[in-house]
């Protein structure tokens, strides 16, 4: 701890110190807490620069696209922070057809995007499960070609399911799965979710996904009222110890039609934004070669939010492919950007954002996690 500025001033004295600690896997809980407590421009820039160098060393300068198709906002859960929670009667519900989803996936392949994400509200009923399985199979079959011999890479983000269902998703051709833990604090998890949801089951689902062979992603909300820096440090340690391959984190943004949003309708957006960037950098330093997303929520708090996310160590971006007329009905939080853009407009916008931070798009690649390849050897 002698190398640190001190808890109130943040971080290590120089990038070399951070790089040496990362190489030695020497980031413990207190060191992570100190980094997340960064509150000076110098310290934050030291952390950011070290994280960017770690990214370039282990993952290269490519940013990988995951074309995002939010194919249904029908949800059986009632998470207390989510705008499409089942109990929100103001939401206009929809589910895209096979044809609509396939059209977006084919467009994605034609543009050179290597992967899609199929995301929805959470359901476990048979009709939903069969729909997802059939959709994955169709996408894989219809997008095979010279540029993508194995078709588009497919990431699923459809919540907690049974092990049998996860196995069937994997057999259908999905090879990545994102299931955000949201928080590893039992106190916070129970405050954010109804009693029928448990932290233990969420962890069990992540472990099942890993054992089946998925590239597994998780992540947390950052800056929720009542959440401490110590809570976030524990989240980083959890993701490290679980040995996940992908991380998708974002700042908490209230939705007024949720219990949490009613309690704290505004919060401190600057703190949430800066904390989210530090979390990206710290995860990069601690976990080195995982894929990390620069989430849309960052852009909701800052016009250049996703660029900042890339500069702090992210290497994945999810361009919107959800039909424009449906996007306003898939609002997990308020103020979501890009709801009026077409997929083509989104493509051009993101390419310019990526170029502005000196990075390049990894076209026609799945962009699989380097960490996963190393872990599976």
Secondary structure as a PSIPRED ss2 file (coil, helix, strand):
# PSIPRED VFORMAT (PSIPRED V4.0)

   1 X C   1.000  0.000  0.000
   2 X C   1.000  0.000  0.000
   3 X C   1.000  0.000  0.000
   4 X E   0.000  0.000  1.000
   5 X C   1.000  0.000  0.000
   6 X C   1.000  0.000  0.000
   7 X C   1.000  0.000  0.000
   8 X C   1.000  0.000  0.000
   9 X C   1.000  0.000  0.000
  10 X C   1.000  0.000  0.000
  11 X C   1.000  0.000  0.000
  12 X E   0.000  0.000  1.000
  13 X C   1.000  0.000  0.000
  14 X C   1.000  0.000  0.000
  15 X H   0.000  1.000  0.000
  16 X H   0.000  1.000  0.000
  17 X H   0.000  1.000  0.000
  18 X H   0.000  1.000  0.000
  19 X H   0.000  1.000  0.000
  20 X H   0.000  1.000  0.000
  21 X H   0.000  1.000  0.000
  22 X H   0.000  1.000  0.000
  23 X H   0.000  1.000  0.000
  24 X C   1.000  0.000  0.000
  25 X C   1.000  0.000  0.000
  26 X C   1.000  0.000  0.000
  27 X C   1.000  0.000  0.000
  28 X C   1.000  0.000  0.000
  29 X H   0.000  1.000  0.000
  30 X H   0.000  1.000  0.000
  31 X H   0.000  1.000  0.000
  32 X H   0.000  1.000  0.000
  33 X H   0.000  1.000  0.000
  34 X H   0.000  1.000  0.000
  35 X H   0.000  1.000  0.000
  36 X H   0.000  1.000  0.000
  37 X C   1.000  0.000  0.000
  38 X C   1.000  0.000  0.000
  39 X C   1.000  0.000  0.000
  40 X C   1.000  0.000  0.000
  41 X H   0.000  1.000  0.000
  42 X H   0.000  1.000  0.000
  43 X H   0.000  1.000  0.000
  44 X H   0.000  1.000  0.000
  45 X H   0.000  1.000  0.000
  46 X H   0.000  1.000  0.000
  47 X H   0.000  1.000  0.000
  48 X H   0.000  1.000  0.000
  49 X H   0.000  1.000  0.000
  50 X H   0.000  1.000  0.000
  51 X H   0.000  1.000  0.000
  52 X H   0.000  1.000  0.000
  53 X H   0.000  1.000  0.000
  54 X H   0.000  1.000  0.000
  55 X H   0.000  1.000  0.000
  56 X H   0.000  1.000  0.000
  57 X H   0.000  1.000  0.000
  58 X H   0.000  1.000  0.000
  59 X H   0.000  1.000  0.000
  60 X C   1.000  0.000  0.000
  61 X C   1.000  0.000  0.000
  62 X E   0.000  0.000  1.000
  63 X E   0.000  0.000  1.000
  64 X E   0.000  0.000  1.000
  65 X E   0.000  0.000  1.000
  66 X C   1.000  0.000  0.000
  67 X E   0.000  0.000  1.000
  68 X E   0.000  0.000  1.000
  69 X E   0.000  0.000  1.000
  70 X E   0.000  0.000  1.000
  71 X E   0.000  0.000  1.000
  72 X E   0.000  0.000  1.000
  73 X C   1.000  0.000  0.000
  74 X C   1.000  0.000  0.000
  75 X C   1.000  0.000  0.000
  76 X C   1.000  0.000  0.000
  77 X C   1.000  0.000  0.000
  78 X C   1.000  0.000  0.000
  79 X C   1.000  0.000  0.000
  80 X C   1.000  0.000  0.000
  81 X C   1.000  0.000  0.000
  82 X C   1.000  0.000  0.000
  83 X C   1.000  0.000  0.000
  84 X C   1.000  0.000  0.000
  85 X C   1.000  0.000  0.000
  86 X C   1.000  0.000  0.000
  87 X C   1.000  0.000  0.000
  88 X C   1.000  0.000  0.000
  89 X C   1.000  0.000  0.000
  90 X C   1.000  0.000  0.000
  91 X C   1.000  0.000  0.000
  92 X C   1.000  0.000  0.000
  93 X C   1.000  0.000  0.000
  94 X C   1.000  0.000  0.000
  95 X E   0.000  0.000  1.000
  96 X C   1.000  0.000  0.000
  97 X C   1.000  0.000  0.000
  98 X H   0.000  1.000  0.000
  99 X H   0.000  1.000  0.000
 100 X H   0.000  1.000  0.000
 101 X H   0.000  1.000  0.000
 102 X H   0.000  1.000  0.000
 103 X H   0.000  1.000  0.000
 104 X H   0.000  1.000  0.000
 105 X H   0.000  1.000  0.000
 106 X H   0.000  1.000  0.000
 107 X H   0.000  1.000  0.000
 108 X H   0.000  1.000  0.000
 109 X H   0.000  1.000  0.000
 110 X H   0.000  1.000  0.000
 111 X C   1.000  0.000  0.000
 112 X C   1.000  0.000  0.000
 113 X C   1.000  0.000  0.000
 114 X C   1.000  0.000  0.000
 115 X E   0.000  0.000  1.000
 116 X E   0.000  0.000  1.000
 117 X E   0.000  0.000  1.000
 118 X E   0.000  0.000  1.000
 119 X E   0.000  0.000  1.000
 120 X E   0.000  0.000  1.000
 121 X C   1.000  0.000  0.000
 122 X C   1.000  0.000  0.000
 123 X C   1.000  0.000  0.000
 124 X C   1.000  0.000  0.000
 125 X C   1.000  0.000  0.000
 126 X H   0.000  1.000  0.000
 127 X H   0.000  1.000  0.000
 128 X H   0.000  1.000  0.000
 129 X H   0.000  1.000  0.000
 130 X H   0.000  1.000  0.000
 131 X H   0.000  1.000  0.000
 132 X H   0.000  1.000  0.000
 133 X H   0.000  1.000  0.000
 134 X H   0.000  1.000  0.000
 135 X H   0.000  1.000  0.000
 136 X H   0.000  1.000  0.000
 137 X H   0.000  1.000  0.000
 138 X H   0.000  1.000  0.000
 139 X H   0.000  1.000  0.000
 140 X H   0.000  1.000  0.000
 141 X H   0.000  1.000  0.000
 142 X H   0.000  1.000  0.000
 143 X C   1.000  0.000  0.000
 144 X C   1.000  0.000  0.000
 145 X C   1.000  0.000  0.000
 146 X C   1.000  0.000  0.000
 147 X C   1.000  0.000  0.000
 148 X C   1.000  0.000  0.000
 149 X C   1.000  0.000  0.000
 150 X C   1.000  0.000  0.000
 151 X C   1.000  0.000  0.000
 152 X C   1.000  0.000  0.000
 153 X E   0.000  0.000  1.000
 154 X E   0.000  0.000  1.000
 155 X E   0.000  0.000  1.000
 156 X E   0.000  0.000  1.000
 157 X E   0.000  0.000  1.000
 158 X C   1.000  0.000  0.000
 159 X C   1.000  0.000  0.000
 160 X C   1.000  0.000  0.000
 161 X C   1.000  0.000  0.000
 162 X C   1.000  0.000  0.000
 163 X H   0.000  1.000  0.000
 164 X H   0.000  1.000  0.000
 165 X H   0.000  1.000  0.000
 166 X H   0.000  1.000  0.000
 167 X H   0.000  1.000  0.000
 168 X H   0.000  1.000  0.000
 169 X H   0.000  1.000  0.000
 170 X H   0.000  1.000  0.000
 171 X H   0.000  1.000  0.000
 172 X H   0.000  1.000  0.000
 173 X C   1.000  0.000  0.000
 174 X C   1.000  0.000  0.000
 175 X C   1.000  0.000  0.000
 176 X E   0.000  0.000  1.000
 177 X E   0.000  0.000  1.000
 178 X E   0.000  0.000  1.000
 179 X C   1.000  0.000  0.000
 180 X C   1.000  0.000  0.000
 181 X C   1.000  0.000  0.000
 182 X E   0.000  0.000  1.000
 183 X C   1.000  0.000  0.000
 184 X C   1.000  0.000  0.000
 185 X C   1.000  0.000  0.000
 186 X H   0.000  1.000  0.000
 187 X H   0.000  1.000  0.000
 188 X H   0.000  1.000  0.000
 189 X H   0.000  1.000  0.000
 190 X H   0.000  1.000  0.000
 191 X H   0.000  1.000  0.000
 192 X H   0.000  1.000  0.000
 193 X C   1.000  0.000  0.000
 194 X C   1.000  0.000  0.000
 195 X C   1.000  0.000  0.000
 196 X C   1.000  0.000  0.000
 197 X C   1.000  0.000  0.000
 198 X C   1.000  0.000  0.000
 199 X H   0.000  1.000  0.000
 200 X H   0.000  1.000  0.000
 201 X H   0.000  1.000  0.000
 202 X H   0.000  1.000  0.000
 203 X H   0.000  1.000  0.000
 204 X H   0.000  1.000  0.000
 205 X H   0.000  1.000  0.000
 206 X H   0.000  1.000  0.000
 207 X H   0.000  1.000  0.000
 208 X H   0.000  1.000  0.000
 209 X H   0.000  1.000  0.000
 210 X H   0.000  1.000  0.000
 211 X H   0.000  1.000  0.000
 212 X H   0.000  1.000  0.000
 213 X C   1.000  0.000  0.000
 214 X C   1.000  0.000  0.000
 215 X E   0.000  0.000  1.000
 216 X E   0.000  0.000  1.000
 217 X E   0.000  0.000  1.000
 218 X E   0.000  0.000  1.000
 219 X C   1.000  0.000  0.000
 220 X E   0.000  0.000  1.000
 221 X E   0.000  0.000  1.000
 222 X E   0.000  0.000  1.000
 223 X C   1.000  0.000  0.000
 224 X C   1.000  0.000  0.000
 225 X C   1.000  0.000  0.000
 226 X C   1.000  0.000  0.000
 227 X C   1.000  0.000  0.000
 228 X C   1.000  0.000  0.000
 229 X H   0.000  1.000  0.000
 230 X H   0.000  1.000  0.000
 231 X H   0.000  1.000  0.000
 232 X H   0.000  1.000  0.000
 233 X H   0.000  1.000  0.000
 234 X H   0.000  1.000  0.000
 235 X H   0.000  1.000  0.000
 236 X H   0.000  1.000  0.000
 237 X H   0.000  1.000  0.000
 238 X H   0.000  1.000  0.000
 239 X H   0.000  1.000  0.000
 240 X H   0.000  1.000  0.000
 241 X H   0.000  1.000  0.000
 242 X H   0.000  1.000  0.000
 243 X C   1.000  0.000  0.000
 244 X C   1.000  0.000  0.000
 245 X C   1.000  0.000  0.000
 246 X E   0.000  0.000  1.000
 247 X E   0.000  0.000  1.000
 248 X C   1.000  0.000  0.000
 249 X C   1.000  0.000  0.000
 250 X E   0.000  0.000  1.000
 251 X E   0.000  0.000  1.000
 252 X C   1.000  0.000  0.000
 253 X C   1.000  0.000  0.000
 254 X C   1.000  0.000  0.000
 255 X C   1.000  0.000  0.000
 256 X C   1.000  0.000  0.000
 257 X C   1.000  0.000  0.000
 258 X C   1.000  0.000  0.000
 259 X H   0.000  1.000  0.000
 260 X H   0.000  1.000  0.000
 261 X H   0.000  1.000  0.000
 262 X H   0.000  1.000  0.000
 263 X H   0.000  1.000  0.000
 264 X C   1.000  0.000  0.000
 265 X C   1.000  0.000  0.000
 266 X C   1.000  0.000  0.000
 267 X C   1.000  0.000  0.000
 268 X C   1.000  0.000  0.000
 269 X H   0.000  1.000  0.000
 270 X H   0.000  1.000  0.000
 271 X H   0.000  1.000  0.000
 272 X H   0.000  1.000  0.000
 273 X H   0.000  1.000  0.000
 274 X H   0.000  1.000  0.000
 275 X H   0.000  1.000  0.000
 276 X H   0.000  1.000  0.000
 277 X H   0.000  1.000  0.000
 278 X H   0.000  1.000  0.000
 279 X H   0.000  1.000  0.000
 280 X H   0.000  1.000  0.000
 281 X H   0.000  1.000  0.000
 282 X H   0.000  1.000  0.000
 283 X H   0.000  1.000  0.000
 284 X H   0.000  1.000  0.000
 285 X H   0.000  1.000  0.000
 286 X H   0.000  1.000  0.000
 287 X H   0.000  1.000  0.000
 288 X C   1.000  0.000  0.000
 289 X C   1.000  0.000  0.000
 290 X C   1.000  0.000  0.000
 291 X E   0.000  0.000  1.000
 292 X E   0.000  0.000  1.000
 293 X E   0.000  0.000  1.000
 294 X C   1.000  0.000  0.000
 295 X C   1.000  0.000  0.000
 296 X H   0.000  1.000  0.000
 297 X H   0.000  1.000  0.000
 298 X H   0.000  1.000  0.000
 299 X H   0.000  1.000  0.000
 300 X H   0.000  1.000  0.000
 301 X H   0.000  1.000  0.000
 302 X C   1.000  0.000  0.000
 303 X C   1.000  0.000  0.000
 304 X C   1.000  0.000  0.000
 305 X H   0.000  1.000  0.000
 306 X H   0.000  1.000  0.000
 307 X H   0.000  1.000  0.000
 308 X H   0.000  1.000  0.000
 309 X H   0.000  1.000  0.000
 310 X H   0.000  1.000  0.000
 311 X H   0.000  1.000  0.000
 312 X C   1.000  0.000  0.000
 313 X C   1.000  0.000  0.000
 314 X C   1.000  0.000  0.000
 315 X C   1.000  0.000  0.000
 316 X E   0.000  0.000  1.000
 317 X E   0.000  0.000  1.000
 318 X C   1.000  0.000  0.000
 319 X C   1.000  0.000  0.000
 320 X E   0.000  0.000  1.000
 321 X C   1.000  0.000  0.000
 322 X C   1.000  0.000  0.000
 323 X C   1.000  0.000  0.000
 324 X H   0.000  1.000  0.000
 325 X H   0.000  1.000  0.000
 326 X H   0.000  1.000  0.000
 327 X H   0.000  1.000  0.000
 328 X C   1.000  0.000  0.000
 329 X C   1.000  0.000  0.000
 330 X C   1.000  0.000  0.000
 331 X C   1.000  0.000  0.000
 332 X C   1.000  0.000  0.000
 333 X C   1.000  0.000  0.000
 334 X C   1.000  0.000  0.000
 335 X C   1.000  0.000  0.000
 336 X C   1.000  0.000  0.000
 337 X C   1.000  0.000  0.000
 338 X C   1.000  0.000  0.000
 339 X C   1.000  0.000  0.000
 340 X C   1.000  0.000  0.000
 341 X C   1.000  0.000  0.000
 342 X C   1.000  0.000  0.000
 343 X H   0.000  1.000  0.000
 344 X H   0.000  1.000  0.000
 345 X H   0.000  1.000  0.000
 346 X H   0.000  1.000  0.000
 347 X H   0.000  1.000  0.000
 348 X H   0.000  1.000  0.000
 349 X H   0.000  1.000  0.000
 350 X H   0.000  1.000  0.000
 351 X H   0.000  1.000  0.000
 352 X H   0.000  1.000  0.000
 353 X H   0.000  1.000  0.000
 354 X H   0.000  1.000  0.000
 355 X H   0.000  1.000  0.000
 356 X H   0.000  1.000  0.000
 357 X C   1.000  0.000  0.000
 358 X C   1.000  0.000  0.000
 359 X C   1.000  0.000  0.000
 360 X E   0.000  0.000  1.000
 361 X E   0.000  0.000  1.000
 362 X C   1.000  0.000  0.000
 363 X C   1.000  0.000  0.000
 364 X C   1.000  0.000  0.000
 365 X C   1.000  0.000  0.000
 366 X C   1.000  0.000  0.000
 367 X C   1.000  0.000  0.000
 368 X C   1.000  0.000  0.000
 369 X C   1.000  0.000  0.000
 370 X H   0.000  1.000  0.000
 371 X H   0.000  1.000  0.000
 372 X H   0.000  1.000  0.000
 373 X H   0.000  1.000  0.000
 374 X H   0.000  1.000  0.000
 375 X H   0.000  1.000  0.000
 376 X C   1.000  0.000  0.000
 377 X C   1.000  0.000  0.000
